[in-house]
Amino acid sequence: MHHKATITTAIFVLLAAIAATCGSWAQTADASQPAIAKRIGTIKAINGNALTLAPESGPDVPVTVEPTARLLRMTPGDKDLKNAAPIQVQDLQVGDTVRVRGRASDDGKSIDALEVLVITRSAIDAVREQIRQDWQKRGLGGLVSSVDPAAGTVTVSVSGMGGKKNITVRATKNTIVRRYAPDSVKFDDAKPSSLQEIRPGDQLRARGEKSADGLELTAEEIVTGSFRNIAGTVNSVDANAGTVTVQDLLTKKPVVIKITSDSQLHQLPAEFAQRIAMRLKSSMSGGAASGAAGNHAEDNYGTGGGARPRGMAPGGANGAQMAGMHQGGAPDFQQMLNRMPTVTLSDLHKGDAVLIVATEGSTSSSTAITLLSGVEPILQAAPSQAMMLTPWSLGGAPGGEGMQ
């Protein structure tokens, strides 16, 4: 929730702002041509001065760069064309984000470019990393409890080891709202949306400015989706088909989970799973959070990166907290997940316990966003609370966050 505030959208917004604020951009275009077109997208292929442009939506656009065309390389965040560096066609690379302006063909399907404004792939990668870190620092994720479009608010229930708390996510006129496609695990496939499309039970990830008490967030971006949370045991694995069949503990029915290159597969180390199980069991009984036995969770999986997970006090103090837990008491399981060992389909066997977040899909089949194995102690200790640990990812977005 990684998982990027969509880097594509961020770059498109930047280029649009440049075009709107810099008069020199339009002045060099041939105003005598009746059909002047401009498109923004990513370079998909290059053949001499011929480009294939993949826009944010719609079909690919063939672009021919005219011999007299002006090509400029911009730095993300810089909106002044005076600081742009002139480049040549041979400097362009597949993966660069560009804004082209020029003469449209009679059918409007191609462009003879008079100007090309470029943000390189390496610059985009740097922005992507910056945004990913911002999602981790200023983001939150949880289940939607209620929505009030008129007030511009969404109430989100965030689960922690000490229970649940409600956080109000406030949208403004500048908030970007997107929603996952029902059959996709890719964050880039998320479509522009609105608060009216958000429903109770949806999973939501947002980033923005948090209030001092942590109970309200003014969102710069909100991403939502309706996903399936599955806790169960592996019935069978078909590596050739890229699927795993899981017996859902809730419905008592088998479900086929598709595993793609975008799916995140991780395994909880046995000792760590035992400690989580102890905490869940303790919280269910209403007792103290399992004492010192759980206070030394592996620091390799915490988010603090120091000698112990952030929020963990020495000597067993503050025992209700654990690796991946924020100061407000809510664990960021996506950050914790990112530190766990990765696994493949061949590592899964019949009888293995798994926690899965998947696309809605059909009744019998879904595509895995995240699969977490090694969770047997958790399901045995507290099956009713196990799903609160299910990690939620933005599928290549910032958290891993994707929401990678």
C-alpha positions as CSV (number, residue, x, y, z in Angstrom):
1,M,0.0,0.0,0.0
2,H,4.4,-1.7,-3.4
3,H,2.6,-0.6,-3.3
4,K,4.2,3.9,-5.8
5,A,1.9,6.8,-5.8
6,T,1.6,6.0,-9.4
7,I,4.9,7.2,-10.8
8,T,3.3,7.4,-14.2
9,T,0.7,9.8,-13.0
10,A,3.2,11.9,-11.1
11,I,5.4,12.3,-14.2
12,F,2.3,13.1,-16.4
13,V,1.2,15.8,-13.9
14,L,4.7,17.3,-14.0
15,L,4.9,17.4,-17.8
16,A,1.4,18.8,-18.0
17,A,2.3,21.6,-15.6
18,I,5.4,22.3,-17.6
19,A,3.4,22.6,-20.8
20,A,0.8,24.8,-19.2
21,T,3.3,27.2,-17.5
22,C,6.0,27.5,-20.2
23,G,5.0,29.6,-23.2
24,S,8.1,28.7,-25.1
25,W,6.7,25.1,-25.4
26,A,3.9,26.2,-27.6
27,Q,5.7,29.0,-29.4
28,T,7.9,26.7,-31.4
29,A,5.0,24.6,-32.7
30,D,3.9,25.3,-36.3
31,A,0.7,27.3,-35.6
32,S,-0.2,27.2,-39.3
33,Q,-0.9,23.5,-39.1
34,P,-4.6,22.8,-38.5
35,A,-4.1,19.6,-36.6
36,I,-1.6,19.9,-33.8
37,A,-1.5,17.0,-31.4
38,K,0.2,16.4,-28.1
39,R,0.6,13.1,-26.2
40,I,2.3,11.9,-23.1
41,G,3.6,8.4,-22.5
42,T,6.5,6.0,-22.2
43,I,8.7,5.1,-25.1
44,K,8.0,1.5,-25.9
45,A,10.3,1.0,-29.0
46,I,12.8,3.1,-31.0
47,N,13.8,2.6,-34.6
48,G,15.9,5.5,-35.8
49,N,13.7,8.6,-35.6
50,A,10.6,6.5,-35.3
51,L,9.2,6.0,-31.8
52,T,6.4,3.8,-30.4
53,L,4.7,5.7,-27.6
54,A,2.6,3.9,-24.9
55,P,0.3,6.5,-23.4
56,E,-1.4,6.3,-20.0
57,S,-4.5,4.9,-21.7
58,G,-5.5,3.9,-25.2
59,P,-3.5,2.3,-28.1
60,D,0.2,2.8,-28.8
61,V,1.0,6.0,-30.8
62,P,3.5,5.9,-33.7
63,V,5.7,9.0,-33.5
64,T,8.1,10.3,-36.1
65,V,10.6,12.8,-34.8
66,E,11.1,15.5,-37.4
67,P,14.7,16.4,-38.3
68,T,14.1,20.0,-37.1
69,A,12.4,18.9,-33.9
70,R,13.5,20.3,-30.6
71,L,14.4,17.7,-27.9
72,L,14.9,18.7,-24.3
73,R,15.7,16.6,-21.2
74,M,14.0,17.7,-18.0
75,T,14.7,16.9,-14.4
76,P,11.7,15.8,-12.3
77,G,10.5,18.7,-10.2
78,D,12.0,21.4,-12.5
79,K,9.2,23.3,-14.2
80,D,11.4,25.8,-16.0
81,L,12.3,24.9,-19.6
82,K,15.3,27.2,-19.4
83,N,17.1,24.6,-17.4
84,A,16.3,21.8,-19.8
85,A,19.3,20.2,-21.6
86,P,19.1,19.8,-25.4
87,I,19.5,16.2,-26.6
88,Q,19.5,14.2,-29.8
89,V,17.2,11.4,-31.0
90,Q,20.0,8.9,-30.3
91,D,19.9,9.9,-26.6
92,L,16.4,8.6,-26.2
93,Q,15.9,5.2,-24.5
94,V,13.1,2.7,-24.2
95,G,11.4,3.4,-20.9
96,D,11.9,7.2,-21.0
97,T,8.7,9.3,-20.3
98,V,8.1,11.9,-23.0
99,R,5.7,14.5,-24.1
100,V,5.5,15.0,-27.8
101,R,3.9,17.8,-29.7
102,G,3.5,18.0,-33.5
103,R,1.3,17.4,-36.5
104,A,-1.3,14.7,-36.3
105,S,-1.9,12.3,-39.2
106,D,-5.2,12.6,-41.1
107,D,-6.6,9.7,-39.1
108,G,-5.2,11.1,-35.8
109,K,-3.4,7.9,-35.0
110,S,0.2,9.1,-35.4
111,I,2.2,12.2,-34.8
112,D,5.1,13.9,-36.6
113,A,6.8,15.4,-33.6
114,L,8.1,19.0,-33.7
115,E,9.0,19.0,-30.0
116,V,9.9,16.2,-27.5
117,L,10.2,16.8,-23.8
118,V,12.0,13.9,-22.0
119,I,12.3,12.7,-18.5
120,T,14.8,9.8,-18.5
121,R,14.2,6.3,-17.1
122,S,16.9,6.8,-14.5
123,A,15.3,10.0,-13.3
124,I,12.0,8.3,-13.1
125,D,13.5,5.5,-11.1
126,A,14.9,8.1,-8.6
127,V,11.4,9.6,-8.3
128,R,9.9,6.1,-7.9
129,E,12.2,5.4,-4.9
130,Q,11.4,8.8,-3.4
131,I,7.7,8.2,-3.7
132,R,8.0,4.6,-2.3
133,Q,9.7,6.0,0.8
134,D,7.1,8.6,1.1
135,W,4.3,6.0,1.1
136,Q,6.1,4.1,3.9
137,K,6.7,7.2,5.9
138,R,3.3,9.0,5.5
139,G,1.0,6.1,4.4
140,L,-1.5,4.0,6.2
141,G,-3.7,1.0,5.2
142,G,-6.8,-0.7,6.5
143,L,-10.4,-1.7,5.9
144,V,-13.1,0.9,5.0
145,S,-15.7,1.1,7.8
146,S,-17.8,4.0,6.3
147,V,-17.7,6.6,3.6
148,D,-19.2,10.1,3.6
149,P,-18.7,11.6,0.1
150,A,-20.5,14.8,1.1
151,A,-18.0,15.4,3.9
152,G,-15.1,14.1,1.9
153,T,-14.1,11.5,4.5
154,V,-13.5,7.8,4.7
155,T,-13.3,6.0,8.1
156,V,-10.7,3.2,8.0
157,S,-10.3,0.4,10.6
158,V,-6.7,-0.3,11.2
159,S,-5.9,-3.5,13.1
160,G,-3.1,-3.9,15.6
161,M,-2.0,-6.4,18.2
162,G,-3.8,-4.4,20.8
163,G,-7.0,-4.3,18.8
164,K,-8.5,-2.0,16.2
165,K,-8.7,1.8,15.9
166,N,-10.6,4.0,13.5
167,I,-8.7,6.6,11.4
168,T,-10.5,9.3,9.4
169,V,-9.0,9.8,5.9
170,R,-10.0,13.3,4.6
171,A,-10.0,14.0,0.9
172,T,-9.6,17.5,-0.6
173,K,-10.2,18.8,-4.1
174,N,-6.6,18.0,-4.9
175,T,-6.6,14.4,-3.6
176,I,-5.9,11.7,-6.3
177,V,-8.3,8.8,-5.9
178,R,-7.7,5.6,-7.8
179,R,-9.2,2.1,-7.7
180,Y,-7.8,-1.3,-8.6
181,A,-9.2,-3.1,-11.6
182,P,-11.0,-6.2,-10.4
183,D,-8.8,-8.6,-12.4
184,S,-5.4,-7.0,-12.0
185,V,-2.7,-7.0,-9.3
186,K,-0.9,-4.1,-10.9
187,F,-1.0,-0.7,-9.3
188,D,-0.5,0.9,-12.7
189,D,-3.8,-0.7,-13.8
190,A,-5.7,1.2,-11.1
191,K,-8.2,3.6,-12.7
192,P,-9.2,7.2,-11.7
193,S,-12.0,6.9,-9.2
194,S,-13.9,8.9,-6.6
195,L,-15.1,8.6,-3.0
196,Q,-18.6,7.6,-4.3
197,E,-17.1,4.3,-5.6
198,I,-15.6,3.3,-2.2
199,R,-17.6,0.8,-0.2
200,P,-17.4,-0.5,3.4
201,G,-15.2,-3.6,3.4
202,D,-12.9,-2.2,0.7
203,Q,-9.2,-2.2,1.4
204,L,-7.7,1.3,1.3
205,R,-4.2,2.8,1.4
206,A,-3.6,6.5,1.6
207,R,-0.7,8.8,2.1
208,G,-0.7,12.4,3.3
209,E,-0.3,14.5,6.4
210,K,-1.3,12.8,9.7
211,S,-2.7,14.7,12.7
212,A,-0.7,14.9,15.9
213,D,-2.8,12.1,17.5
214,G,-2.6,9.9,14.4
215,L,-6.4,9.6,14.2
216,E,-6.8,11.7,11.0
217,L,-4.9,11.8,7.7
218,T,-5.4,14.5,5.0
219,A,-4.8,12.5,1.9
220,E,-2.8,13.4,-1.1
221,E,-3.6,10.1,-2.7
222,I,-6.1,7.3,-2.0
223,V,-6.0,3.9,-3.6
224,T,-8.8,1.4,-2.9
225,G,-9.9,-2.0,-4.1
226,S,-12.1,-4.9,-3.2
227,F,-9.9,-8.0,-2.5
228,R,-10.3,-11.5,-1.2
229,N,-8.6,-12.4,2.1
230,I,-8.0,-16.1,2.2
231,A,-6.7,-18.2,5.1
232,G,-6.3,-21.9,4.4
233,T,-4.2,-24.9,3.6
234,V,-2.6,-25.9,0.3
235,N,-4.4,-28.7,-1.5
236,S,-2.2,-28.9,-4.5
237,V,0.3,-26.9,-6.6
238,D,0.6,-26.8,-10.4
239,A,3.9,-25.1,-11.2
240,N,3.3,-25.5,-15.0
241,A,-0.1,-23.7,-14.8
242,G,1.2,-21.2,-12.2
243,T,-1.6,-22.1,-9.8
244,V,-2.1,-23.2,-6.2
245,T,-5.3,-24.7,-4.9
246,V,-6.1,-23.7,-1.3
247,Q,-8.8,-25.0,1.0
248,D,-10.4,-21.8,2.4
249,L,-10.9,-22.2,6.1
250,L,-13.8,-19.7,6.1
251,T,-15.9,-21.1,3.2
252,K,-14.7,-24.7,3.6
253,K,-14.3,-24.7,-0.2
254,P,-11.3,-25.0,-2.5
255,V,-10.2,-21.9,-4.4
256,V,-7.7,-21.8,-7.3
257,I,-5.1,-19.0,-6.9
258,K,-3.2,-17.9,-9.9
259,I,0.4,-16.9,-9.3
260,T,1.9,-14.3,-11.7
261,S,5.2,-12.4,-11.9
262,D,3.6,-9.6,-10.0
263,S,2.5,-11.8,-7.1
264,Q,4.6,-11.5,-3.9
265,L,5.3,-14.8,-2.2
266,H,7.0,-14.7,1.3
267,Q,7.5,-17.1,4.2
268,L,7.4,-16.3,7.9
269,P,10.4,-17.7,9.8
270,A,9.1,-20.4,12.2
271,E,10.3,-18.6,15.4
272,F,8.7,-15.4,14.2
273,A,5.4,-17.0,13.5
274,Q,5.4,-18.6,16.9
275,R,5.9,-15.2,18.6
276,I,3.1,-13.6,16.5
277,A,0.9,-16.5,17.5
278,M,1.7,-16.0,21.2
279,R,0.7,-12.3,20.9
280,L,-2.5,-13.1,19.2
281,K,-3.5,-15.7,21.7
282,S,-2.6,-13.4,24.5
283,S,-4.7,-10.5,23.1
284,M,-7.7,-12.9,22.7
285,S,-7.5,-13.9,26.3
286,G,-7.2,-10.2,27.4
287,G,-3.9,-10.8,29.1
288,A,-0.6,-8.9,28.8
289,A,1.1,-9.3,25.5
290,S,3.0,-12.5,26.2
291,G,5.8,-10.9,28.2
292,A,9.4,-11.0,27.4
293,A,9.0,-14.1,25.1
294,G,7.6,-11.9,22.4
295,N,9.6,-8.8,23.1
296,H,12.7,-10.0,21.2
297,A,11.2,-10.5,17.8
298,E,13.8,-10.7,15.1
299,D,15.0,-7.2,14.4
300,N,15.7,-8.2,10.9
301,Y,12.0,-8.0,10.2
302,G,11.2,-4.7,12.0
303,T,11.0,-1.4,10.3
304,G,13.3,0.5,12.5
305,G,16.5,-1.1,11.1
306,G,18.3,-0.8,14.4
307,A,19.1,-3.1,17.2
308,R,15.4,-3.8,17.8
309,P,12.2,-3.0,16.0
310,R,11.0,0.6,16.2
311,G,8.7,1.1,19.1
312,M,10.2,-1.8,21.0
313,A,11.6,-0.9,24.4
314,P,14.5,-2.8,26.0
315,G,14.1,-5.3,28.8
316,G,10.6,-6.4,27.8
317,A,8.9,-3.0,28.2
318,N,6.2,-1.9,25.9
319,G,5.4,-5.6,25.3
320,A,2.3,-4.8,23.3
321,Q,4.5,-3.7,20.4
322,M,6.5,-5.8,17.9
323,A,8.4,-5.7,14.7
324,G,6.9,-3.4,12.1
325,M,4.7,-1.5,14.6
326,H,4.4,2.2,14.3
327,Q,4.5,4.6,17.3
328,G,0.7,4.7,17.2
329,G,0.5,1.0,17.9
330,A,-0.5,-0.2,14.4
331,P,1.9,-2.7,12.8
332,D,2.9,-2.0,9.2
333,F,2.8,-5.6,8.0
334,Q,3.8,-4.6,4.4
335,Q,7.1,-3.2,5.6
336,M,7.6,-6.3,7.8
337,L,6.7,-8.6,4.9
338,N,9.3,-7.0,2.6
339,R,12.0,-8.3,4.9
340,M,10.8,-11.8,4.9
341,P,12.4,-14.6,2.8
342,T,10.8,-15.0,-0.6
343,V,9.5,-18.3,-1.8
344,T,8.3,-19.9,-5.1
345,L,5.5,-22.2,-6.0
346,S,7.9,-25.1,-5.8
347,D,8.4,-24.3,-2.1
348,L,4.7,-24.8,-1.3
349,H,3.5,-28.3,-0.4
350,K,0.2,-30.0,0.4
351,G,-0.9,-29.1,3.9
352,D,1.0,-25.9,4.2
353,A,-0.9,-23.1,5.9
354,V,-1.1,-19.8,3.9
355,L,-2.6,-16.3,4.2
356,I,-3.4,-14.7,0.9
357,V,-4.6,-11.4,-0.5
358,A,-6.0,-11.9,-4.0
359,T,-8.1,-10.1,-6.6
360,E,-11.8,-10.5,-6.5
361,G,-11.8,-12.8,-9.5
362,S,-14.5,-15.4,-9.8
363,T,-16.0,-17.5,-7.1
364,S,-13.5,-20.3,-7.7
365,S,-10.4,-18.5,-9.0
366,S,-8.4,-15.3,-8.1
367,T,-5.0,-13.9,-8.7
368,A,-2.6,-13.6,-5.8
369,I,-1.4,-10.2,-4.8
370,T,0.4,-11.5,-1.7
371,L,0.9,-15.1,-0.4
372,L,2.4,-15.7,3.0
373,S,3.4,-19.2,4.1
374,G,4.8,-20.5,7.3
375,V,1.7,-19.3,9.2
376,E,0.6,-22.7,10.8
377,P,1.2,-21.5,14.4
378,I,-0.9,-18.4,13.8
379,L,-3.9,-20.3,12.3
380,Q,-3.7,-22.8,15.2
381,A,-3.5,-20.2,17.9
382,A,-6.0,-17.6,16.7
383,P,-7.8,-18.5,13.4
384,S,-10.4,-15.8,13.9
385,Q,-7.7,-13.1,14.1
386,A,-5.3,-14.4,11.5
387,M,-6.6,-12.3,8.7
388,M,-5.7,-9.1,10.4
389,L,-2.1,-10.1,9.6
390,T,-2.7,-10.6,6.0
391,P,-0.4,-8.2,4.2
392,W,-1.9,-5.8,1.7
393,S,0.3,-4.7,-1.2
394,L,-0.2,-2.0,-3.8
395,G,1.1,-4.5,-6.4
396,G,4.2,-2.6,-7.4
397,A,3.2,0.6,-5.7
398,P,5.0,2.2,-2.9
399,G,4.9,-0.2,-0.1
400,G,6.7,-2.7,-1.9
401,E,4.2,-0.7,-2.0
402,G,3.9,-1.4,-4.2
403,M,0.3,0.0,-1.7
404,Q,4.8,-2.6,-3.8
